[in-house]
């Protein structure tokens, strides 16, 4: 076994070894998904990325004390973007899935995204020059938007909405706008004796009375973490169900669906929430900062607080609780969710336009969570600090991202093959 293969094995087992012991079948499914492509492997191995960021690929360029400790997404790859309806009722296309969010170097977010672009571009048979151009467009747009925000906002383009987007992302938002709560409820529920209840389907099953009582008690605790006022009608729980096998990053973790009355007793206003166990983010293992670690009560609290920090006008149902002593994230299963399907985007002009938009989105995410937000863990202006540390070296900053995209994209493709060889030859213990 090569030295790098041993390293990949050691990192994966340090991250997943104990969880594999509890549910080896779930991790066999997870690893099969990761084996499907280099990008799938990259998505499922954030732990390896961060081990490299503090090891072979460690680099302090364009970082100082402040910009090494900002709110970061933690798993910023090209497929972690989509639509949501914000608390103001506006459809927004932005970063989603904040399970890995934490506080760390902002460049780690940008590099993780840049390498994911290289992987997507390679899969589409784009040349290195074309991939470099896409990453350059992303980096330039990121700097433009962040600089505009830092200078008072006049030069910033703003959030990605129906009013500010064109092309592919505009179509994604339009698709999300066609979705309805009733359509979601018709898929997820059935009506029995004039009342809704969850439909039992593959991956979802009914819960026993003891589990239901535990979930209901956790729900009552969750209500105390909501930032806004809600009515007692909204909090009537009609049904509870267990979900399994949700997402490539949630192997072996239980998740519960709760069916709520909604703001009226009309059946079309029912709301579906999910309550899922939160995990230690991969990036946290490489940020030795007790102030950051001690800020959070548990991982559910960390995930909810991070999302509120990084997402303007977050889901009003976003909150946290504990279930059997384990931190849980709670949020709505939104009917207005739509993702960008990269398989449908192949033309260079469309790809370039998307990169510019995503650069804006990431800039706005980083800028939201700072001294002007309701969170005191980052008590300085993120946008001003990043603009200052980049200084006048805009070409060097963009070149750094392009170089990393090429180098780490190649590394991820090679590591994917190493992973497949380890897996298919029975070298991953426990699976």
C-alpha positions in Angstrom: 0.0 0.0 0.0 1.4 3.4 -1.0 2.1 6.1 1.6 -0.8 8.2 0.4 -3.2 5.3 0.4 -2.3 4.6 4.0 -2.8 8.3 4.8 -6.3 8.3 3.1 -7.2 5.1 5.0 -6.0 6.5 8.4 -7.9 9.8 7.9 -11.2 8.1 6.9 -11.0 5.6 9.8 -10.2 8.4 12.3 -13.4 10.2 11.1 -15.8 7.3 10.5 -14.3 4.3 12.4 -16.5 4.5 15.5 -19.7 5.2 13.5 -18.9 2.3 11.2 -19.0 0.0 14.3 -22.6 1.1 15.1 -24.0 0.8 11.6 -21.7 -0.9 9.0 -24.5 -1.4 6.5 -25.1 2.4 6.4 -21.5 3.0 5.7 -21.3 0.4 3.0 -24.0 2.4 1.3 -22.2 5.7 1.9 -18.9 4.3 0.5 -20.7 2.8 -2.5 -22.0 6.3 -3.3 -18.5 7.8 -2.7 -17.0 5.3 -5.1 -19.3 6.3 -8.0 -17.1 9.3 -9.1 -14.3 11.6 -7.9 -16.8 14.3 -7.1 -18.9 11.9 -5.0 -15.8 10.9 -3.2 -14.8 14.6 -2.6 -18.3 15.3 -1.2 -18.1 12.5 1.3 -14.5 13.1 2.4 -14.3 16.6 3.8 -12.2 15.1 6.6 -9.5 14.3 4.1 -9.6 17.8 2.6 -9.1 19.5 6.0 -6.4 17.1 7.0 -4.6 18.2 3.9 -5.3 21.9 4.6 -3.3 21.5 7.9 -0.8 19.1 6.4 0.6 18.8 2.9 -1.5 21.7 1.5 -1.1 24.0 4.5 -0.8 27.6 3.3 -1.2 30.9 5.1 -1.4 33.1 2.0 -4.0 35.9 2.2 -4.7 35.1 5.9 -4.1 36.9 9.1 -5.3 36.5 12.7 -8.8 37.8 12.0 -9.4 36.2 8.6 -8.3 32.8 10.0 -11.3 33.0 12.4 -14.5 33.8 10.4 -17.7 31.9 10.0 -17.2 29.4 7.3 -19.6 27.0 5.5 -17.2 24.1 6.0 -18.3 22.1 3.0 -18.5 24.6 0.2 -18.6 22.5 -3.0 -20.5 23.2 -6.2 -23.5 21.0 -5.2 -24.2 22.8 -1.9 -26.2 25.6 -3.5 -30.0 25.8 -4.0 -33.1 27.8 -3.5 -35.0 28.6 -0.3 -37.8 30.9 0.8 -36.3 33.3 3.3 -38.1 34.7 6.3 -39.2 37.8 4.3 -41.0 35.6 1.8 -38.4 36.1 -1.0 -37.1 33.2 -3.0 -33.3 33.2 -2.9 -30.6 31.1 -4.6 -27.7 30.7 -2.2 -25.5 28.3 -0.3 -27.4 25.6 1.6 -26.6 22.6 3.9 -24.8 24.1 6.9 -24.1 20.9 8.7 -20.3 21.4 8.5 -20.3 25.1 9.3 -17.8 26.4 11.9 -15.3 29.2 12.4 -12.0 29.0 10.5 -10.0 30.5 7.6 -12.2 31.9 4.8 -9.8 30.7 2.2 -10.6 27.1 3.1 -14.2 27.7 1.8 -12.9 29.2 -1.4 -10.4 26.4 -2.0 -12.9 23.7 -1.3 -15.2 25.2 -3.9 -12.5 25.8 -6.4 -11.4 22.2 -6.3 -15.0 21.1 -6.8 -15.2 23.2 -9.9 -12.1 21.5 -11.2 -13.7 18.1 -10.6 -16.9 19.1 -12.4 -15.0 20.6 -15.3 -12.8 17.5 -15.7 -15.9 15.3 -15.7 -17.3 17.5 -18.5 -14.0 17.1 -20.4 -13.2 20.8 -20.2 -9.6 21.9 -20.8 -7.4 23.1 -17.9 -7.6 26.6 -19.4 -11.4 26.5 -19.4 -11.4 25.2 -15.8 -9.0 28.0 -14.8 -11.2 30.5 -16.5 -14.2 29.3 -14.5 -12.3 29.5 -11.2 -11.0 33.0 -12.1 -14.5 34.2 -12.8 -15.7 32.9 -9.4 -12.7 34.5 -7.6 -13.1 37.9 -9.3 -16.9 38.0 -8.6 -16.2 37.1 -5.0 -13.8 39.9 -4.6 -16.0 42.4 -6.5 -19.0 41.7 -4.3 -17.1 41.7 -1.1 -15.4 44.9 -2.0 -18.7 46.5 -2.9 -20.2 45.5 0.5 -17.1 46.7 2.4 -17.4 50.1 0.7 -21.0 50.6 1.7 -22.9 48.4 -0.6 -23.4 50.7 -3.6 -21.2 48.5 -5.9 -22.5 45.2 -4.5 -25.0 43.4 -6.8 -27.0 41.9 -3.9 -28.8 38.6 -3.2 -29.6 36.1 -6.0 -33.3 36.5 -6.5 -35.8 36.5 -9.3 -35.1 40.2 -9.7 -31.3 39.9 -9.9 -30.6 36.7 -11.8 -30.7 35.6 -15.5 -30.1 32.4 -17.3 -29.7 29.1 -15.5 -30.1 30.3 -11.9 -33.1 32.4 -12.9 -34.7 29.2 -14.3 -33.9 27.3 -11.1 -35.7 30.0 -9.1 -38.6 30.0 -11.4 -38.9 26.2 -11.0 -38.8 26.6 -7.2 -41.6 29.2 -7.5 -43.8 26.6 -9.2 -43.6 24.3 -6.2 -46.4 24.4 -3.7 -46.9 23.3 -0.1 -49.9 21.2 -1.2 -47.8 19.3 -3.8 -45.2 18.5 -1.1 -47.9 17.3 1.3 -49.5 15.2 -1.3 -46.2 13.3 -1.8 -45.2 13.0 1.8 -48.6 12.4 3.5 -52.0 10.8 3.1 -55.4 11.9 4.5 -57.1 9.4 6.8 -60.4 10.1 8.5 -60.2 13.8 7.5 -56.7 14.3 8.9 -53.2 14.2 7.5 -50.6 11.6 8.5 -47.3 10.6 7.1 -47.3 8.1 4.2 -45.1 5.2 5.0 -42.5 4.7 2.2 -39.0 3.4 1.6 -36.7 5.0 4.1 -39.5 6.2 6.4 -41.3 4.2 9.1 -43.7 4.7 12.0 -42.2 5.2 15.5 -43.1 3.3 18.7 -44.9 5.2 21.5 -41.8 5.7 23.7 -39.8 7.2 20.8 -42.8 9.5 19.9 -42.9 10.8 23.5 -39.1 11.4 23.5 -39.4 13.3 20.2 -42.4 15.4 21.5 -40.4 16.3 24.6 -37.5 17.4 22.4 -39.9 19.4 20.3 -41.1 21.4 23.3 -37.5 22.2 24.1 -36.9 23.2 20.5 -39.7 25.7 20.6 -37.8 27.8 23.1 -35.0 28.3 20.6 -37.1 29.9 17.8 -36.3 33.5 17.3 -39.8 34.7 16.4 -43.3 34.6 17.8 -45.5 31.7 16.7 -49.1 30.7 17.5 -50.2 27.7 19.6 -52.1 26.3 16.6 -48.8 26.0 14.6 -47.4 23.7 17.3 -50.0 21.0 17.2 -48.1 17.8 16.1 -50.2 15.4 14.0 -47.7 12.7 13.3 -44.1 11.6 13.8 -42.0 9.3 11.6 -38.5 8.0 11.5 -36.3 8.6 8.4 -33.2 6.6 7.5 -30.4 6.9 5.0 -30.8 10.6 4.3 -27.9 12.1 2.3 -24.3 11.0 1.7 -23.1 12.7 4.8 -25.7 11.3 7.2 -24.9 7.6 7.1 -26.3 5.7 10.1 -27.8 8.8 11.7 -31.5 8.7 12.6 -33.7 11.6 11.5 -37.3 12.3 12.4 -40.1 14.0 10.5 -42.8 15.9 12.4 -46.1 16.9 10.8 -47.5 20.1 12.3 -50.8 21.9 12.0 -49.4 25.0 10.4 -50.7 28.5 11.0 -54.4 27.5 10.5 -56.4 24.3 10.7 -56.7 24.2 6.9 -55.1 21.0 5.7 -53.1 22.8 3.0 -51.2 24.8 5.6 -49.6 21.8 7.4 -45.8 22.0 7.9 -43.2 19.2 7.9 -40.2 19.6 10.0 -37.1 17.4 10.3 -35.2 16.7 13.5 -31.8 15.2 12.8 -28.8 14.3 14.8 -25.9 16.8 14.3 -22.3 15.7 14.0 -18.9 17.2 14.8 -17.9 19.1 11.6 -14.8 17.8 9.9 -13.2 21.3 10.0 -13.5 21.5 13.8 -10.9 18.8 14.3 -8.3 21.2 12.8 -9.3 24.4 14.6 -7.7 24.2 18.0 -9.6 27.2 19.5 -11.3 26.6 22.8 -13.2 29.9 22.5 -14.9 28.6 19.4 -15.5 25.0 20.7 -16.9 26.4 24.0 -19.3 28.7 22.3 -21.7 25.9 21.4 -23.9 23.9 23.8 -23.9 20.9 21.4 -23.6 20.2 17.7 -27.3 20.9 17.1 -26.8 24.4 18.6 -23.7 24.8 16.5 -25.4 24.0 13.2 -28.4 26.2 13.9 -26.3 29.1 15.1 -23.9 28.8 12.2 -26.8 28.8 9.7 -28.3 31.9 11.3 -24.9 33.5 11.1 -24.2 32.7 7.5 -27.7 33.0 6.0 -29.6 36.3 5.9 -33.3 35.8 6.9 -32.9 32.1 7.6 -35.8 29.7 7.9 -38.1 30.9 10.7 -38.5 27.2 11.8 -34.7 26.8 12.3 -33.8 25.8 15.8 -32.2 23.1 17.9 -32.8 20.7 20.8 -31.5 17.5 22.3 -32.9 14.0 22.0 -31.6 11.3 24.4 -28.9 13.7 25.3 -27.7 14.2 21.7 -27.8 17.6 19.9 -30.4 17.9 17.1 -31.0 20.4 14.3 -34.6 21.2 13.5 -35.8 23.0 10.4 -38.6 22.9 7.8 -38.7 20.5 4.9 -39.3 23.3 2.5 -41.6 23.0 -0.5 -39.7 25.7 -2.2 -36.4 23.9 -2.5 -34.8 23.4 -5.9 -31.2 22.5 -6.7 -29.0 23.4 -9.7 -28.5 20.3 -11.8 -25.0 20.5 -13.1 -25.7 17.7 -15.6 -27.9 20.2 -17.5 -25.2 22.9 -17.7 -22.5 22.3 -20.3 -22.0 25.4 -22.3 -19.0 27.5 -21.3 -21.0 30.8 -21.3 -23.6 29.3 -19.0 -21.0 27.8 -16.7 -19.1 31.2 -16.6 -22.3 33.0 -15.7 -23.0 30.6 -12.9 -19.5 30.9 -11.5 -19.9 34.7 -11.3 -23.2 34.3 -9.5 -21.9 31.8 -7.0 -18.9 34.1 -6.3 -21.4 36.8 -5.3 -23.4 34.3 -3.2 -20.3 33.2 -1.3 -19.2 36.8 -0.7 -22.6 37.7 0.8 -22.5 34.6 3.0 -19.1 35.5 4.4 -20.2 39.2 4.8 -23.4 38.4 6.7 -21.7 36.8 9.7 -19.7 39.5 11.4 -19.9 42.4 13.9 -23.2 43.6 12.4 -24.9 40.3 13.0 -26.5 39.0 16.2 -23.6 36.7 16.9 -20.6 37.8 18.9 -18.1 35.0 18.1 -16.9 37.0 15.1 -16.8 40.6 16.4 -15.2 42.4 13.4 -16.2 43.2 9.8 -15.5 40.1 7.8 -15.7 41.9 4.4 -13.4 44.7 5.5 -10.9 42.3 6.9 -10.8 40.0 3.8 -10.5 43.0 1.5 -7.7 44.4 3.6 -5.7 41.1 3.7 -6.0 40.7 -0.1 -5.0 44.3 -0.5 -4.0 45.2 -4.0 -3.0 41.7 -5.0 -6.1 40.8 -6.8 -4.3 38.9 -9.6 -2.2 36.9 -7.1 -5.3 36.0 -5.0 -7.2 34.7 -8.1 -4.1 32.9 -9.4 -3.8 31.2 -5.9 -7.3 29.8 -6.3 -6.7 28.6 -9.9 -3.5 26.9 -9.0 -5.1 25.1 -6.0 -8.1 24.0 -8.1 -5.8 22.3 -10.6 -3.6 20.7 -8.0 -6.2 19.5 -5.5 -8.6 18.5 -8.3 -5.9 16.1 -9.6 -5.2 15.0 -6.0 -8.9 14.2 -5.4 -9.1 12.2 -8.6 -6.1 10.2 -7.6 -7.4 9.7 -4.0 -10.8 8.5 -5.4 -9.0 5.7 -7.2 -7.0 4.9 -4.0 -10.3 4.8 -2.1 -12.0 2.5 -4.6 -9.0 0.2 -4.5 -9.1 0.1 -0.7 -12.9 -0.5 -0.6 -13.1 -3.2 -3.3 -10.2 -5.1 -1.8 -11.6 -5.1 1.7 -9.1 -2.7 3.2 -11.6 -0.5 5.0 -12.1 -2.1 8.4 -15.7 -2.8 9.5 -17.4 -2.6 6.1 
